[in-house]
Amino acid sequence: MIAHILEKPSRSFAGVKYNTNKVDRNKGELMLTANFGPIQALRNPRPQDLVNYLLMVAAQNKNVANTQFHAVISSRGKTYNKHELTQVAVLWLKEMGYGEQPYLMVFHKDTGNNHVHIVSSRIDRNGRQIDRDYEQVRAVRNIDKVLGYTNAMQYNFSTKAQFYLILERLGYLGKDYINEKKLQKKLAAYRPDQQRITELKALFQVHKKNPEFISLMKSKYQLDLVFHSSEGKKPYGYSVIDHATRQVFKGSEILSLKYLLADGVEFSVTEKTAQGFQGDETYLKNSDYYLSDDSGSNEYKTEPVYIGPIFIAHDVDDQQVLGMKRRRQKKARTNTR
């Protein structure tokens, strides 16, 4: 997934009508409007109502030339559906400092790559400009944080499958980490922690006869046991996520599955813990559930960041928003409304 902030300046919030025109032509779907004050009470606010509200907020500061914030969060192909993209975008906006700003979010469904556009005001209600320092870099950092990659990369793991298992068990939506070079470097650096393996083996042997063994390991020792099986079949293996030391082990490194289950340990193959986006106030208020990383706010200033391509090709209007001039491409206008 890619987060990209569009640089085309606007003081008239042209991005609102650009996106609502998409909706009118059945090429987009309005997913969310937030923090528009009394306009939120309207069932179907007009695009100009949203523009007027944004203009009112932006008018608190006359010194800023570009008051429109326009961003795209894009999936590679259909990896994320519209609800997942919306969920991620809400959390990303909060990290970027726009969580309390008025904004609208539109899902574009006319390209091969699912993506949402976000339009907001760079000026808050007190006339202050939202922080723009290192904006594009922070956009990438914060999408990695929201998807859980920042947190998961702090664990030691030996395979990609374990990396995505960490994300799943912590309740994150990340499933398309694109910094392959960084991930491979992490995998190459893995060395098994033999001392910890010995400690866990002893711990398992002491407690494995307890019928509440699995829940005990999780609640008391921060050990998450995940059993792997084909649908409807007995497990063929298991993994241990050690949250206390931030490591992942193959269960066979500690105790064989047969020996572990010999005393009748109760187990289940647990489904993903990530919650689907509900689009209601309860979810929005509790959205911190997905943000468990404690990275410092100045991290982006010292460590290089990988900024990948933005996946919205073949969307003519998106090309126009990005500043590509249609007449140079010798193509006819597509918006004749």
C-alpha positions as CSV (number, residue, x, y, z in Angstrom):
1,M,0.0,0.0,0.0
2,I,1.2,3.5,-0.9
3,A,0.3,6.9,0.7
4,H,1.1,9.9,-1.5
5,I,0.3,13.5,-1.0
6,L,-0.7,15.4,-4.2
7,E,1.3,18.6,-4.7
8,K,-1.1,20.5,-7.1
9,P,-2.0,23.7,-5.2
10,S,-5.5,24.8,-4.6
11,R,-7.2,27.5,-2.5
12,S,-10.6,26.7,-3.8
13,F,-10.6,23.0,-2.8
14,A,-10.9,21.7,-6.3
15,G,-10.3,18.2,-5.1
16,V,-13.8,18.1,-3.6
17,K,-15.6,18.5,-6.9
18,Y,-13.0,16.3,-8.7
19,N,-13.9,13.5,-6.3
20,T,-17.6,14.1,-6.1
21,N,-17.7,14.2,-9.9
22,K,-16.2,10.7,-9.8
23,V,-19.1,9.7,-7.6
24,D,-21.7,11.3,-10.0
25,R,-20.2,9.3,-12.9
26,N,-20.3,6.0,-10.9
27,K,-16.5,5.9,-10.9
28,G,-16.2,6.5,-7.2
29,E,-18.0,6.0,-3.9
30,L,-18.2,8.4,-1.0
31,M,-16.9,6.4,1.9
32,L,-16.8,9.0,4.7
33,T,-17.1,12.6,5.6
34,A,-15.9,13.7,9.1
35,N,-15.7,16.8,11.3
36,F,-17.8,19.0,9.0
37,G,-19.8,20.4,12.0
38,P,-23.5,20.9,11.3
39,I,-23.1,19.7,7.7
40,Q,-22.7,16.2,9.2
41,A,-26.4,16.3,10.0
42,L,-27.3,16.5,6.3
43,R,-28.0,13.2,4.7
44,N,-26.8,14.3,1.3
45,P,-24.6,17.4,1.6
46,R,-23.9,19.2,-1.7
47,P,-20.3,19.3,-2.8
48,Q,-20.5,23.1,-2.5
49,D,-21.5,22.8,1.1
50,L,-18.4,20.8,1.8
51,V,-16.2,23.3,-0.1
52,N,-17.8,26.3,1.7
53,Y,-17.0,24.7,5.1
54,L,-13.4,24.0,4.1
55,L,-13.1,27.6,2.8
56,M,-14.4,28.9,6.1
57,V,-11.8,26.9,8.1
58,A,-9.0,27.8,5.7
59,A,-10.0,31.5,6.0
60,Q,-8.5,31.5,9.5
61,N,-5.1,31.9,7.9
62,K,-4.6,34.1,4.9
63,N,-0.8,33.6,4.7
64,V,-0.9,30.0,3.3
65,A,-1.0,29.8,-0.5
66,N,-2.0,26.1,-0.7
67,T,-4.8,25.4,1.8
68,Q,-6.0,22.1,0.2
69,F,-4.7,18.8,1.5
70,H,-5.2,16.1,-1.1
71,A,-3.8,12.6,-0.7
72,V,-4.2,9.2,-2.2
73,I,-3.9,5.8,-0.4
74,S,-3.5,3.1,-3.1
75,S,-3.4,-0.7,-3.0
76,R,-1.6,-2.8,-5.4
77,G,-4.4,-4.4,-7.4
78,K,-7.3,-5.5,-5.3
79,T,-5.2,-6.5,-2.2
80,Y,-7.4,-4.2,0.0
81,N,-11.1,-3.6,-0.5
82,K,-12.8,-0.2,-0.1
83,H,-13.6,-0.8,3.6
84,E,-10.0,-1.7,4.5
85,L,-8.6,1.2,2.6
86,T,-11.0,3.5,4.4
87,Q,-10.1,2.0,7.8
88,V,-6.4,2.5,7.1
89,A,-6.9,6.0,5.7
90,V,-8.7,7.1,8.9
91,L,-5.9,5.9,11.1
92,W,-3.3,7.4,8.7
93,L,-4.9,10.8,8.8
94,K,-4.7,10.8,12.6
95,E,-1.0,10.1,12.4
96,M,-0.5,12.9,9.9
97,G,-2.3,15.4,12.2
98,Y,-5.5,15.5,10.2
99,G,-7.7,13.3,12.5
100,E,-9.7,16.3,13.8
101,Q,-9.8,18.2,10.5
102,P,-12.8,18.2,8.2
103,Y,-12.2,15.7,5.4
104,L,-14.0,13.6,2.9
105,M,-12.9,10.3,1.5
106,V,-13.8,8.8,-1.9
107,F,-13.1,5.3,-3.1
108,H,-12.1,5.2,-6.8
109,K,-13.3,2.0,-8.6
110,D,-12.3,2.8,-12.2
111,T,-8.7,1.5,-12.2
112,G,-7.0,-1.9,-11.7
113,N,-5.7,-0.7,-8.3
114,N,-8.1,0.1,-5.6
115,H,-7.5,3.5,-4.0
116,V,-9.1,6.3,-1.9
117,H,-8.7,10.0,-2.3
118,I,-8.8,12.3,0.8
119,V,-9.4,16.0,0.7
120,S,-9.0,18.2,3.8
121,S,-7.8,21.7,4.9
122,R,-4.2,22.4,5.8
123,I,-5.5,25.1,8.2
124,D,-7.1,24.1,11.5
125,R,-9.9,25.9,13.2
126,N,-7.5,28.0,15.2
127,G,-5.7,29.3,12.1
128,R,-2.7,27.1,12.5
129,Q,-1.2,25.2,9.5
130,I,-0.9,21.5,9.9
131,D,2.7,20.4,10.1
132,R,4.2,20.0,6.6
133,D,7.8,19.2,7.5
134,Y,9.0,16.0,5.8
135,E,5.5,15.4,4.7
136,Q,6.0,12.8,2.0
137,V,8.4,10.9,4.1
138,R,6.1,10.9,7.1
139,A,3.3,9.8,4.8
140,V,5.2,6.6,4.1
141,R,6.3,6.1,7.7
142,N,2.8,6.5,9.0
143,I,1.3,4.1,6.5
144,D,3.8,1.5,7.6
145,K,2.9,2.3,11.2
146,V,-0.8,2.0,10.7
147,L,-0.5,-1.3,8.8
148,G,1.7,-2.7,11.6
149,Y,4.9,-3.0,9.6
150,T,6.9,-0.7,11.9
151,N,5.9,-2.8,14.9
152,A,6.3,-6.2,13.3
153,M,9.8,-5.3,12.1
154,Q,10.9,-5.0,15.7
155,Y,10.4,-8.7,16.1
156,N,13.0,-11.4,15.2
157,F,11.6,-13.9,12.7
158,S,13.0,-16.3,10.2
159,T,10.4,-16.4,7.4
160,K,8.0,-14.0,5.6
161,A,5.1,-16.2,6.8
162,Q,6.2,-15.4,10.4
163,F,6.3,-11.7,9.6
164,Y,2.7,-11.7,8.4
165,L,1.7,-14.0,11.3
166,I,2.8,-11.3,13.7
167,L,0.7,-8.7,11.9
168,E,-2.3,-11.0,11.9
169,R,-2.1,-11.8,15.6
170,L,-1.6,-8.2,16.6
171,G,-4.7,-7.2,14.6
172,Y,-3.1,-5.2,11.9
173,L,-4.3,-5.1,8.3
174,G,-0.8,-5.2,6.6
175,K,-0.5,-7.8,4.0
176,D,1.6,-6.2,1.2
177,Y,4.9,-5.0,2.6
178,I,6.7,-3.6,-0.4
179,N,10.2,-2.9,1.0
180,E,11.5,-6.3,-0.1
181,K,15.1,-5.3,0.3
182,K,14.6,-4.3,4.0
183,L,12.6,-7.5,4.7
184,Q,15.2,-9.8,3.1
185,K,18.0,-8.0,5.1
186,K,16.0,-8.7,8.3
187,L,15.6,-12.4,7.4
188,A,19.2,-12.8,6.6
189,A,20.2,-11.4,10.0
190,Y,18.1,-13.9,11.9
191,R,19.8,-16.0,14.4
192,P,17.9,-18.4,16.7
193,D,18.0,-17.4,20.4
194,Q,19.1,-20.7,21.9
195,Q,18.9,-19.4,25.4
196,R,15.3,-18.3,25.1
197,I,14.4,-21.6,23.3
198,T,15.8,-23.5,26.3
199,E,13.8,-21.3,28.7
200,L,10.6,-21.9,26.7
201,K,11.1,-25.6,26.5
202,A,11.4,-25.8,30.3
203,L,8.4,-23.6,30.8
204,F,6.3,-25.7,28.4
205,Q,7.3,-28.9,30.1
206,V,6.3,-27.6,33.5
207,H,2.8,-26.3,32.4
208,K,1.8,-28.5,29.4
209,K,-0.4,-30.7,31.6
210,N,-2.5,-27.7,32.6
211,P,-5.8,-27.8,30.6
212,E,-5.6,-24.0,30.4
213,F,-2.0,-24.2,29.0
214,I,-2.5,-22.0,25.9
215,S,-4.4,-19.2,27.7
216,L,-2.0,-19.4,30.6
217,M,1.0,-18.9,28.3
218,K,-0.7,-15.9,26.7
219,S,-2.0,-14.2,29.8
220,K,1.0,-14.8,32.1
221,Y,4.0,-15.1,29.8
222,Q,2.9,-13.2,26.7
223,L,3.4,-16.3,24.5
224,D,1.0,-16.6,21.6
225,L,0.7,-20.2,20.4
226,V,-0.7,-20.5,16.8
227,F,-1.6,-23.9,15.4
228,H,-1.4,-24.5,11.7
229,S,-3.8,-26.8,9.9
230,S,-5.6,-27.4,6.7
231,E,-9.4,-26.7,6.9
232,G,-11.1,-29.3,9.0
233,K,-7.9,-31.3,9.7
234,K,-5.7,-31.8,12.7
235,P,-2.8,-29.3,13.1
236,Y,0.5,-30.2,11.4
237,G,2.6,-27.7,13.3
238,Y,2.5,-24.6,15.4
239,S,4.4,-21.3,16.0
240,V,5.2,-19.4,19.1
241,I,5.1,-15.6,19.1
242,D,7.0,-14.4,22.1
243,H,5.8,-10.9,22.7
244,A,7.9,-10.5,25.8
245,T,11.2,-10.7,23.9
246,R,9.7,-10.0,20.4
247,Q,10.7,-13.2,18.7
248,V,8.9,-15.9,16.7
249,F,9.8,-19.6,17.0
250,K,8.8,-22.7,15.1
251,G,7.1,-24.9,17.7
252,S,9.3,-27.8,16.7
253,E,12.3,-25.7,18.0
254,I,10.8,-25.9,21.5
255,L,8.6,-29.1,21.8
256,S,7.3,-31.4,19.1
257,L,3.6,-31.0,18.4
258,K,3.0,-34.6,19.3
259,Y,4.6,-34.3,22.7
260,L,2.9,-31.0,23.4
261,L,-0.6,-32.3,22.7
262,A,0.1,-35.7,24.4
263,D,-1.6,-34.5,27.7
264,G,-4.8,-33.3,26.0
265,V,-4.0,-29.6,25.6
266,E,-7.1,-27.7,24.3
267,F,-6.3,-25.8,21.2
268,S,-8.0,-24.1,18.3
269,V,-6.9,-22.6,15.0
270,T,-7.5,-18.9,15.7
271,E,-8.9,-16.7,13.0
272,K,-7.5,-13.2,12.2
273,T,-8.0,-10.7,15.0
274,A,-8.2,-7.6,12.8
275,Q,-11.7,-6.0,12.9
276,G,-13.6,-5.0,9.9
277,F,-14.3,-1.3,9.4
278,Q,-17.8,-0.4,10.7
279,G,-17.8,3.2,9.7
280,D,-19.4,4.4,12.9
281,E,-18.4,6.6,15.7
282,T,-17.6,3.7,18.1
283,Y,-14.9,2.4,15.7
284,L,-13.4,5.8,15.1
285,K,-13.2,6.5,18.8
286,N,-11.5,3.2,19.4
287,S,-9.2,3.3,16.5
288,D,-6.1,3.4,18.7
289,Y,-6.4,-0.3,19.0
290,Y,-4.5,-0.6,15.7
291,L,-1.6,1.7,16.8
292,S,0.6,-0.1,19.2
293,D,4.0,1.1,18.0
294,D,5.9,3.5,20.3
295,S,8.3,4.9,17.7
296,G,9.6,8.4,18.3
297,S,8.1,11.2,16.3
298,N,11.5,12.3,14.9
299,E,12.4,8.9,13.6
300,Y,11.8,10.0,10.0
301,K,14.6,12.6,10.2
302,T,17.4,10.1,10.8
303,E,16.6,6.9,8.9
304,P,16.2,6.6,5.1
305,V,12.8,5.7,3.9
306,Y,11.7,3.7,0.9
307,I,9.1,5.5,-1.2
308,G,7.5,3.3,-3.8
309,P,5.4,4.1,-6.8
310,I,1.8,5.1,-6.6
311,F,-0.5,2.6,-8.1
312,I,-3.2,4.6,-9.9
313,A,-2.2,4.1,-13.5
314,H,-4.8,4.3,-16.3
315,D,-7.0,6.7,-14.3
316,V,-7.1,9.7,-16.7
317,D,-8.5,12.1,-14.1
318,D,-6.0,11.0,-11.5
319,Q,-3.2,11.8,-14.0
320,Q,-4.7,15.3,-14.4
321,V,-4.8,15.8,-10.6
322,L,-1.2,14.7,-10.4
323,G,-0.3,17.6,-12.8
324,M,0.1,15.7,-16.1
325,K,-1.1,17.9,-18.9
326,R,-3.6,16.3,-21.2
327,R,-2.8,18.4,-24.2
328,R,0.8,17.3,-24.1
329,Q,-0.4,13.7,-24.3
330,K,-2.6,14.7,-27.3
331,K,-5.6,13.2,-25.6
332,A,-9.1,14.5,-25.6
333,R,-10.8,15.8,-22.5
334,T,-12.8,13.2,-20.7
335,N,-14.8,15.4,-18.3
336,T,-17.4,17.2,-20.5
337,R,-19.9,18.0,-17.8
